[in-house]
Amino acid sequence: VHSKGLLFGIYTDRGSSTCAGRPGSEGFEEIDATTYADWGVDLVKEDSCNAPDTAEAAVAGYGKMRDALNKTGRPMVFNLCGWHPWYAPIGAALGNSWRVNWDGQSWGAVVANAITTSRLGFYARPGAWNDPDFLLGSSMGAAAYLTTTQSRMQFSLWSVLAAPLILGTKLLEISSYDLETYMNEEVIEVNQDPLGVQGFPIFDNCPSQEQLLESTLGNIHHDDNFNFNFNNNNN
């Protein structure tokens, strides 16, 4: 994977089994973390299926994997997947990013996740991010995809929200349009601003049609602002 210029991410679950019924990491955190380090893994996504869906249980379960990953000595991004906004106040103590809503596998879900994330900016900072789920893209070979306009809208919005930019599509079947979208250096620069300030609504009449986000980009354009106008008309 690394020889292709890519980073290596892997999936597990804090419960007894994954959402697909495969073995989870509950009770095996140290051996799993050591294995990931030996394999050269760069990112670990840990889901929450088949585990108690409470803050107390999440702190205990994710804390075990956090400690096991840190013990290996290999830097690995730890992506929590617990589906609730209540992860935001505790997420930074457990990992590097945390899901704040359900899977975003349709345009309606993308919009809902963006709105939830926009209200949690206080908890985002360098090394700790609100996660509204993966970027879907518009490539039809993927299990879930958006229109071309929606996919580009999502990428721009995720960048302003300082969200993790992780593709949820098949790299071998990605379209030239999506490649152009996701290789836009100016949009990526907004997302990767060293200050780590998440965009916030300065005008919001949801659940109506318009949402405007503003993000201060200190180290990119000095005191300039980046404005993003989001019209949710299902296109």
C-alpha positions as CSV (number, residue, x, y, z in Angstrom):
1,V,0.0,0.0,0.0
2,H,2.7,2.5,1.0
3,S,4.6,1.7,-2.3
4,K,1.6,3.1,-4.2
5,G,1.9,6.4,-2.4
6,L,-1.1,5.6,-0.2
7,L,-1.6,5.4,3.6
8,F,-2.9,2.1,5.1
9,G,-6.2,2.2,7.0
10,I,-7.8,-0.7,8.7
11,Y,-11.3,-1.4,10.3
12,T,-12.3,-3.0,13.5
13,D,-15.0,-2.7,16.2
14,R,-14.9,-2.1,20.0
15,G,-17.6,-4.8,20.4
16,S,-17.5,-8.5,20.2
17,S,-18.0,-8.4,16.4
18,T,-18.1,-5.9,13.6
19,C,-21.3,-4.6,11.9
20,A,-20.8,-7.3,9.3
21,G,-20.5,-10.0,11.9
22,R,-16.7,-10.5,11.7
23,P,-14.6,-10.6,14.9
24,G,-14.3,-7.4,16.9
25,S,-11.5,-6.2,19.1
26,E,-13.2,-6.4,22.5
27,G,-10.8,-8.2,24.8
28,F,-8.1,-8.3,22.1
29,E,-7.1,-4.6,22.0
30,E,-3.4,-5.1,22.7
31,I,-2.8,-8.0,20.3
32,D,-4.8,-6.2,17.6
33,A,-2.9,-2.9,18.1
34,T,0.4,-4.7,18.0
35,T,-0.6,-6.5,14.8
36,Y,-1.6,-3.2,13.2
37,A,1.7,-1.6,14.1
38,D,3.7,-4.6,12.7
39,W,1.7,-4.3,9.5
40,G,2.5,-0.6,9.2
41,V,-1.1,0.6,9.6
42,D,-1.5,4.4,9.5
43,L,-5.2,4.7,10.6
44,V,-7.5,2.6,12.7
45,K,-11.2,3.0,12.4
46,E,-13.0,1.4,15.3
47,D,-16.8,1.0,15.0
48,S,-19.4,0.5,17.8
49,C,-21.6,-2.3,16.6
50,N,-22.3,-5.1,19.1
51,A,-21.2,-2.9,22.0
52,P,-23.1,-0.9,24.7
53,D,-24.2,2.4,23.2
54,T,-23.5,4.6,26.2
55,A,-20.9,7.2,26.9
56,E,-19.6,5.3,29.8
57,A,-19.1,2.1,27.8
58,A,-17.6,4.1,24.9
59,V,-15.0,5.8,27.1
60,A,-14.0,2.4,28.5
61,G,-13.9,0.6,25.2
62,Y,-12.2,3.2,23.1
63,G,-9.8,4.0,26.0
64,K,-8.5,0.4,25.9
65,M,-7.7,0.7,22.2
66,R,-6.3,4.2,22.5
67,D,-3.9,2.9,25.2
68,A,-3.0,-0.2,23.2
69,L,-2.2,1.9,20.1
70,N,-0.1,4.3,22.0
71,K,1.8,1.5,23.6
72,T,3.0,0.3,20.2
73,G,5.0,3.4,19.7
74,R,3.8,3.7,16.1
75,P,1.8,6.9,15.2
76,M,-1.6,5.8,14.0
77,V,-4.6,8.0,13.5
78,F,-7.5,6.7,15.7
79,N,-10.9,7.2,14.2
80,L,-13.8,6.6,16.5
81,C,-17.1,5.6,15.0
82,G,-19.9,5.9,17.5
83,W,-22.6,7.9,15.6
84,H,-23.6,10.4,18.3
85,P,-22.8,14.1,18.8
86,W,-22.1,13.4,22.5
87,Y,-18.8,12.1,21.4
88,A,-17.6,15.6,20.6
89,P,-16.9,16.7,24.2
90,I,-15.0,13.5,25.1
91,G,-13.6,12.6,21.7
92,A,-10.2,14.4,22.0
93,A,-9.4,12.4,25.1
94,L,-9.9,9.1,23.2
95,G,-8.8,9.5,19.6
96,N,-8.1,11.8,16.7
97,S,-11.6,12.0,15.2
98,W,-15.1,10.9,16.2
99,R,-18.2,10.3,14.2
100,V,-21.1,12.6,15.3
101,N,-24.0,11.1,13.4
102,W,-25.1,8.0,11.4
103,D,-23.7,6.8,8.1
104,G,-23.8,9.4,5.4
105,Q,-24.9,7.2,2.4
106,S,-27.3,9.5,0.7
107,W,-27.6,13.3,0.1
108,G,-30.1,13.7,2.9
109,A,-27.8,12.0,5.3
110,V,-24.8,14.1,4.1
111,V,-26.8,17.3,4.8
112,A,-28.0,16.0,8.2
113,N,-24.4,15.1,9.2
114,A,-23.1,18.5,8.0
115,I,-25.7,20.4,10.1
116,T,-24.8,18.3,13.2
117,T,-21.1,18.9,12.7
118,S,-21.5,22.6,12.2
119,R,-22.9,22.9,15.7
120,L,-19.9,21.2,17.3
121,G,-17.0,23.4,16.1
122,F,-16.0,24.3,19.7
123,Y,-14.6,20.8,20.2
124,A,-12.5,20.7,17.0
125,R,-8.8,21.5,17.1
126,P,-5.5,20.2,15.6
127,G,-5.3,16.5,16.1
128,A,-8.9,16.2,17.1
129,W,-11.8,16.5,14.7
130,N,-15.5,16.1,14.3
131,D,-16.2,13.5,11.7
132,P,-19.4,13.7,9.5
133,D,-18.4,10.4,7.7
134,F,-16.6,9.6,4.5
135,L,-16.7,11.5,1.2
136,L,-19.0,9.6,-1.2
137,G,-17.9,10.8,-4.6
138,S,-19.9,10.4,-7.8
139,S,-18.3,7.3,-9.2
140,M,-21.1,4.8,-9.9
141,G,-19.0,1.7,-9.0
142,A,-19.2,2.6,-5.3
143,A,-21.8,1.1,-3.0
144,A,-23.2,4.6,-2.4
145,Y,-22.6,7.7,-4.4
146,L,-23.9,11.2,-5.1
147,T,-24.5,13.3,-8.2
148,T,-21.4,15.2,-9.5
149,T,-22.7,18.5,-8.1
150,Q,-23.5,17.0,-4.7
151,S,-20.1,15.3,-4.5
152,R,-18.3,18.5,-5.2
153,M,-20.5,20.3,-2.7
154,Q,-19.8,17.8,0.0
155,F,-16.0,18.1,-0.6
156,S,-16.1,21.9,-0.2
157,L,-18.4,21.7,2.8
158,W,-16.2,19.0,4.5
159,S,-13.2,21.2,3.9
160,V,-14.7,24.2,5.6
161,L,-15.9,22.0,8.5
162,A,-12.3,20.8,9.0
163,A,-13.6,17.3,8.6
164,P,-11.4,14.3,7.8
165,L,-11.1,13.9,4.0
166,I,-11.4,10.2,3.6
167,L,-12.7,8.7,0.4
168,G,-15.5,6.1,0.6
169,T,-15.2,5.0,-3.0
170,K,-13.3,2.4,-5.1
171,L,-9.9,3.9,-6.1
172,L,-9.6,1.6,-9.1
173,E,-12.9,2.8,-10.4
174,I,-12.8,6.5,-9.5
175,S,-13.9,8.9,-12.2
176,S,-11.8,11.6,-13.7
177,Y,-14.3,14.1,-12.4
178,D,-13.9,12.9,-8.8
179,L,-10.1,12.9,-9.2
180,E,-10.3,16.5,-10.2
181,T,-12.5,17.3,-7.2
182,Y,-10.4,15.6,-4.6
183,M,-7.0,16.9,-6.0
184,N,-8.1,20.5,-5.8
185,E,-5.2,22.0,-3.8
186,E,-7.0,25.2,-2.9
187,V,-9.9,23.3,-1.3
188,I,-7.5,20.9,0.5
189,E,-5.6,23.9,1.8
190,V,-8.7,25.2,3.5
191,N,-9.2,21.9,5.2
192,Q,-5.5,21.6,6.3
193,D,-5.1,25.1,7.8
194,P,-2.7,24.7,10.7
195,L,-4.9,26.7,13.0
196,G,-7.5,23.9,12.8
197,V,-10.5,26.3,13.1
198,Q,-13.7,24.6,12.1
199,G,-16.2,26.6,9.9
200,F,-19.3,27.8,11.6
201,P,-22.7,29.1,10.4
202,I,-23.0,32.9,10.3
203,F,-26.5,32.6,8.7
204,D,-28.7,29.6,9.1
205,N,-32.4,29.2,8.3
206,C,-32.4,25.4,8.3
207,P,-34.5,23.4,7.7
208,S,-35.0,25.8,4.9
209,Q,-32.8,26.2,1.9
210,E,-29.7,28.1,2.7
211,Q,-26.7,27.8,5.0
212,L,-23.7,30.0,4.9
213,L,-20.5,29.0,6.6
214,E,-17.5,31.1,7.3
215,S,-14.1,29.8,8.3
216,T,-11.2,31.9,9.5
217,L,-8.0,30.8,7.8
218,G,-5.2,32.4,9.8
219,N,-2.1,30.9,8.4
220,I,-3.3,30.6,4.8
221,H,-4.6,34.0,3.9
222,H,-3.6,35.9,7.1
223,D,-6.8,37.6,8.2
224,D,-9.0,36.6,5.2
225,N,-12.2,34.7,5.5
226,F,-13.5,31.9,3.3
227,N,-17.2,31.9,2.7
228,F,-19.2,28.9,1.5
229,N,-22.8,29.3,0.4
230,F,-24.8,26.0,0.8
231,N,-28.2,25.8,-0.8
232,N,-29.8,22.5,0.0
233,N,-32.2,22.1,-3.0
234,N,-31.4,18.3,-3.5
235,N,-29.2,19.0,-6.5
